Amino acid sequence: MGYLQDLQKELRALLGDLDEAQQKKIARFVGEKILESYKNGLATGRQTNADQETARKTRKFARRN
C-alpha cells in the first residue's frame, strides 16, 4: 500500500465510532489535503530552483559589466 492508503487506514481505525461512510469521507478529505500540500511543496521547490538559476545568471551578467 502507498503512504496515503496507509494513512487513510489508520485514520479510519481512529474514527472507529463513526459509520463507514463518514470514515471514508474524512479519510478522503485528509488524503486530499495532504496530496495538495505535497504538490504545493513540489511547486515551491521548482520555483526556488528557477529563482536560484535566474539569480546565478544575473550575477554572471552583472560581473561582465
N, C-alpha and C positions, 0 to 999 in steps of 0.2 A: 504494500500500500504506500501511497505517497504521503507527504507531510500533511497536506490539508485533509486527506481522508482520515489519517490517524487522529488529527486534532478534532475533527467532527465526531469521531467515535468516542473519544474521551469526553468531549463536551456533552454528548448525549447521556453518557453514564452519570455525569454530574447533575444533569437535569432530569434524573430518573423519575421524579414525581409528576412531571408533565406528560401529557399524552404524546404519542409518537409523532403526530402531525406538528405539534408545537415544537418538539425537539428538533425535527428536521428543519423547520422554519428558522429557528435560532441558529442551528449549526450552519445552515446555508448562508445566513446573514454574516456570521462571524467569518466564515471562509471567504466570502466575497470581499469583506473589509480587509482581511489580511492580504489577499491577492492584489487588491487595489493599492495597498501600501507598498507591497513588493514592486509592483510596476512603477509606482511613483519614485521609488528608490533607484530603480534602473534608469529612469529618465533623468533623474538628478545626476546620477553618475555620468551619463553620456554628456549632459550639459557641462559638467565640471571638466571632463576631458576636452571638450570642444573649447571651453574657455581657456584652459591651460595651453592648448595648441595655438589659439589666437594670441595669447599673451606672449608666447615664445616667438611667434612670427613677428609680432610688433616690436619686441625687444631687438631682434636681429635687424629689422629695418631701421630702428632708431640708432643703432650702433654705426651703421654705414654713413649716416649723415654727418 
